[in-house]
Amino acid sequence: MPRAGGTASKKRRVLLKLSGESLAARDEAGFDPSSLASVAAEIAAAARDAEVAVVVGGGNVFRGKDLDGSPVSRDGRDRMGMLATLMNGIALRDSLRAAGAGATLLTGLRAPEVCDTFTRERALEAFARGDVAVLAGGTGHPYFTTDTAAALRALEIGADALLKATKVDGVYTADPAKDRAAKRYDTVTFDECIAKRLGVLDQAAFALCREGGVGIVVFDMRAPGAIRAAAAGRKIGTRVVAG
């Protein structure tokens, strides 16, 4: 049977959530050509096995907290952040094409001279062409994180899983960088993530995926081939599942 809201494609369909920092050099802001090329090559490889949509953050370009104490409103800062994700989306789309993959850029924040506005139908058309769907501009509305945007888009496109690419190899009982006793989960439930406030995604993203029946895989994207392995459904990182 066709997946909800989609087509009868036999390929696994995934939503990859990338941080903006993955497009920059380590511990730096802006863009790094080698990082862009590396990420694009990984996604292009994953797209040979699965239908891939990508939601990218904007932290390498702008973070709202940078304007704490300024006269810029939360609404204004959130819209600046959405524009940052659109910049990253353009960079990722062009890098994917340079890596030999088809790529379509869609945005939640209307920018008609840059690319089409996101709709489920346009994303499904991109998959039908064999393209990676790069989904920028957040939800198009302030007060939502890019994690929440990723969860929302995963539900809209009928994704089989949301893949959260991070700097650690899964979900831990505590921050492993701060607590040497922290232990990694192989599998953890949505209810545990929400009750224990495990911070790999925000609470709204966990709740959306739980209610929509979309499982989450949290993994270290720095490991070679990790994105392709996660997209193909192989065992990697931590799986967040229904209880």
N, C-alpha and C positions, 0 to 999 in steps of 0.2 A: 504494500500500500504506500502511496505517496506520504512523505512526512508532512506534518502540519504546516500549512502555508507554503509548501514547496512543490517539487516535481518528483517524478518517480526515479530520480537519479540513483544509481547503485553506489556512487561514491559517498564516503563519509563526509559530512559537512561540519566544519569547525569554525569557531570564532576565536581568533588569537588576540589576546590583549597584551600590547607592548607598552613599555614605558618610553617616554620621550628620551630618557637618558640612554636608551639602547642605541640611539642614532648619534650619540656624541662620544668623544674619547673618554676613557675612564676618569671619573671625578672632575670632568669639565662640562661646560655648557656649550650650546651651539651645535654644530654639525661636524662630523668627522667622516671624510670620504671613505676611509677603509671600513669604518663601522657600518655605514650605510650599505656598502657593497657586500659585506659579510652577512648582515641581516637579510638583505634582499636575496642573496644566494640561498640562504637557509629556507626562506619562505617559498622561493621558486621551486626548490626541491620538494618541499612539503606539498605544493600544489600539483605535483605529478601523481600523488596518491589520494588526494582529498580535495574537496571544494573548500577554499580558504577565504575567510573574511578577516580583516585586521582592523582593530580599533587601536589607535596609537595615542598616547598621552602627549602632553606639551611641556613637561617639566624641564627639558633642555633649553627651552626658549623663554618660558615665563612661568612663575609660580605666584599664585595669589598672595601668599604670605610675604612675598617681597615688598608688598605695598601695605603691610600692617602699619597702622598709625598714620596712613596718608588719607587725603580727602577722597580717594577713589572708593566708590561704594562696592559692596559685595557683588552687586549686579554687574558693575563695570569690570571688576576683576575677573569674574567668571567668564564674561564675554571675551576679554583679552585672552584668557586661557583657551577658549574655544578657537580663537584665531590662531593661537600657537599650534594647536593640533592640526589645523588646516595647512599651515606651513609644513609641518612634518608629513602630512599626507601627500602633499605635492612632491616632496623629496623622496618619499618611499615609493610612490607610483612610478616616478621616473627611474629610480634605481632598480625597481622590479623589471621594468621594460629593458633596461640595459643588461639585466641578468638573463634576458631571454624569455621572461614570463609576460603574459598579457596582464594588464592591470587597469581597473576602472576605479576612479576616485569619486566618491559620493560624500556629501556633507549634510550634517544635521543643521548647521547654521547656514542659511541661504547666502550663496555667493555666486550668482548666475554667470558671472564673467570668468569664474575659475573652474567650476564643475557643476554637475547636476546635483540637486537636492536629493538626499536619501529617500527612497521608498523601498519597500520590500520587493516590489516588482522589478525595480531597476537592479537590485542586488541579485535577484534570481536570474535576470537576463545576463548579468555579468558571468555568473556561474555557467550558464548555458553556452557562453562563448569560450569557456575555459579560462576566464580571467580570475585573478585575485581581486576581491572587492575590498578596496581600502576605504574605511569608513571614518571620516574625520568630523570635526565640528561638534563633538559631544552629542548631546541630545538636542542641541539647538536652544536649550533653555538654561538659565542660571540655576544655581543651587543643586546641581547634580554633578557628581564626579565622573571621570572617564571610566572608572570601574562600573558604575551604575549604567553608563551608556553602553558598555560592552555587554552587560547582562541583558539590557533591553534589546539590543540588536540581535543577540543570540536567540532570544525568544522570537523576534520578528522574522528572522530568516529560517527558523526551524533548525537551528544547529543541533548536532548530536552532542556537542560538548563545548564548554568555554575553556580555553587554554590560557592560563595566567602565567606568562613568562616573567621570571623574577631573577634576583641575584642569589637566591638560596634554592636548595634542592627539594623544597616541599614546605609543608605546614608543620610548625614546631609548637611545642607546649609553651614556649616563651621565645623571646628574641635570641637566636643562637649567637649573635654577635655580642650580646650582653650577659648571657647566662650559659655557662659551660655545661650545666646540667640539663639544658633543654633537650627534649627528645622529639624526633621526627615521627609524624604519623605516616603510615603507609596508606591508611584509609581513615577518614574522619567524617562525621555526619554534619549536615547543615546545622542541625540544632546545637551540636557541640560548638561549632564555629561561632554561632550567634551568641550562645549562652556564655562562652568563655572569651568572647570578643577577640578571637584570633584574627590578627590584623592584616592578613594577606590581601583581602578585599574589604571594601566597606560593607557595613551591615545591610544596606539597601540592596547591594548586588547579591549577597548571599540569599536574602529573602526572595528576590525576584527569581533566581535560579531554582530555589527550593520549590516555590509555587509553580513554576513553569516546567519542572521536571528536567532541567538541563544540568547534567553533572559538570563538575569543575575539575580540572587537572592543574595543579600548581607545580612548576618545575623550574630548574635552573637553565636558562636559555644559553648560558655561556658554554655549556658542554656541546662539543661538535655533534651535529645531527639531532640535537634534542628537539627542535621544533618539528622536524619531520617525524621523529619517533612519536611525539605526542599527537600529532595530527593523524597518524596512522592507527592510533589506539593502542600502541605498545605500552608495556608497563614502564612507567617513569614517574618520578616525583610522588606527590600525594594526590589521591583521588578524594574529592568531596562528594558525598553521596547522600541519598535520602536515608533516614533512620529506619 
